[in-house]
Amino acid sequence: MTQDVEVCPAGAPKGPLGDSLRERARDIVATPDLNEKVALAYQTASDWFGRRLARGTGLVGTPMPKAPGRPEHVEMVAPSELPRRTRGRGQGRVALIHSLAHIELSAIDLTWDLVGRFVDEQVPRSFFDDFVQVGLEEAKHFAMISARLADLNAAYGDLPVHGGLWEAAEATADDLTARLALIPMVLEARGLDVTPGMAENLRLNGDEETAALIDIIYRDEKRHVAFGSKWFRFLCDRQRRAPEPTFHEIVRRCFRGALKPPFNDRARAEAGLTPGFYKPLARITG
């Protein structure tokens, strides 16, 4: 697979670059400089699709970070302490867009952690093609939302954030099948449920600019869920496990929370996530 990568909105990476996909993924997750995180994601995608990077299988001395890098001024709090989000004007809208920025930043780290942590897995190169593409698009999303915050005289880190999304990475650190179940097939699939309504409400409140960005994120997330579903099924087939019962077992064991309806059944089905995966788990897990 070859692919042209658009010009990075954050410019070129500032520091020295690793020689393998594993090293680059580690550096993307580890860096606390968010512009550098975006720039590294773009450069790594360009080098990977240009076949200028080896996977780095068997490479020792490059463990993935225990936690993603964040600027020192970012305040981490419990989810219950976050500011109230609204879709209208004023600070409530800034809080909403800030929360989107945090979700997309977390998605950068979750995706590149998947790429680097599981680089030794016996999967085709096309697996990494898919998830490098996801990592690139998550960086694009964060850059877009950050620019929108700047339009509103705000920036990521102006409000507190929570670290709950990274818990999914910790819970699935040693199991690629579980990682695919939780990240694309639970967390990103939830985005398919909520983002269309979010965009509609923003438009009703006169914020076409943010709504248009959410439309892009929604389009890309559908592909991300499809990649997760495809490779989850691939691994289940290789392990001779039925996909739906395996998904149920993993989610009940690893996911903290509930799968909350209403579900966007059409978008989920288009991404390969049929109701037999998620409806038996609705409001049961936790």
Buried (B, 14 or more C-beta within 10 A) or exposed (E): EEEEBEEBBBEEBEEEBBBBBBBBBBBBBBBEBBBBBBBBBBBBBBBBBEEEBBBBEEBEEBEBBEEBBBEEEBEEEEEEEBBEBBBBEEBBBBBBBBBBBBBBBBBBBBBBBBBBBBBEBEBEEEBBBBBBBBBBBBBBBBBBBBEBBEEBEBBBBBBBBBBEBBBBBEBBBEBBBBBBBBBBBBBBBBBBBBBBEBBEBBBEBEBEEBBBBBBEBBEBBBBBBBBBBBBBBBBBEEEEBEBBEBBBEBBEEBBEBEBEEEBBBEBBEBBBBBEEBBEBBBEEBE
